[in-house]
Amino acid sequence: MVHDSTTIGQADVDVARKAGWSDEALYDAITVCSLFQFYNNWIDATGVSDMPATGYEMSGKRLATQGYASDPAPKKSASKKPAVKRAKKPKSLKRRRS
């Protein structure tokens, strides 16, 4: 797909579907590949430098132990929310002259 996406045809889709891929999974895979190609082109064109090897090592350890995202916080019930008090609007505001 990266080298020449115009050559992808129905036969390629049929092979992927036969392997168990759904239309949604194919769409997601195409989207991810396209975004990475865009990011790689953008990085190459702007001169963004690569991380040092220790950065990748640290990132790998963090992902292995903590994953990509933390668990979502439990939802609090609406009945336990404290009431929000709004400040009263003054009846009139006098402008200061400088």
C-alpha positions, 0 to 999 in steps of 0.5 A: 500500500505504501509503494503504490496504493493504486494497485490495490484491487478487489482481489486483494480485498477478497484475499484479506476477507478470506483470511477473516478480515472485516471491512472495518478491520481493513479500513482501520489497517488502511487508515493506520498505514496511511497515517504512518506514511504521512508522519514518516514523510512529514518527519523526513521533510521537516528534519525532525531527528530520531530519539536516541536508543535509550529513549526507545528502550525507556519507552519500550519498558514503560509500554511493557509495564504500563501499556499505552493508556491508563485504566479509565477512572471510575464514573461517579454517580450524578447524585453525589455531585456537589451543588455548584454555586454561582456568583451573583451578578452585581446590579451595576458595574461602574467603569473606572476612568483612567 
